[in-house]
């Protein structure tokens, strides 16, 4: 997320920690957030809901190389209220 500070507009940020202190300044620029920790009741989820930013928390990423995800186009799709998927 820190890498997005100068170019966050329309991007989906990937975080491993569900804190908002570091990410707060760019949240309103993001198109979505993926977080490998947290739950629907976490602080990040509540803040993102208020910003109306789609998010998936507790995301399991199949790829071991997360850097390979950079620069690809993704779409967050809600399957059910508490069940979403990410496609590229």
Residue pairs with C-beta under 8 A, 6 or more apart in sequence:
1 13
1 14
1 15
1 22
1 23
1 26
2 22
4 11
4 13
4 26
4 29
4 30
5 25
5 26
8 26
8 29
8 30
9 29
10 29
10 30
10 31
11 29
11 30
11 31
12 30
12 31
12 32
12 33
12 34
12 74
12 76
13 23
13 26
13 30
13 32
13 33
13 34
14 33
14 34
14 35
14 36
14 66
14 69
15 23
15 33
15 34
15 35
15 36
15 44
16 35
16 36
16 37
17 35
17 37
18 35
18 37
18 38
18 42
18 43
18 44
18 45
18 57
19 43
19 44
20 27
20 43
20 44
20 47
23 33
23 44
24 47
27 33
27 47
27 48
27 51
27 53
28 51
30 53
31 53
31 54
32 53
32 54
32 55
32 74
32 76
33 44
33 48
33 53
33 54
33 55
33 56
34 55
34 56
34 59
34 76
34 86
35 44
35 55
35 56
35 57
35 58
35 59
36 58
36 59
36 60
36 61
37 57
37 58
38 44
38 45
38 57
38 58
39 45
39 57
39 58
40 57
40 82
42 57
44 55
44 57
45 55
45 57
48 54
48 55
54 76
54 78
54 84
55 76
56 76
56 84
56 86
59 86
61 69
63 69
69 88
72 88
73 88
74 86
74 87
74 88
75 86
75 87
75 88
76 84
76 85
76 86
77 84
77 85
77 86
77 87
78 84
79 85
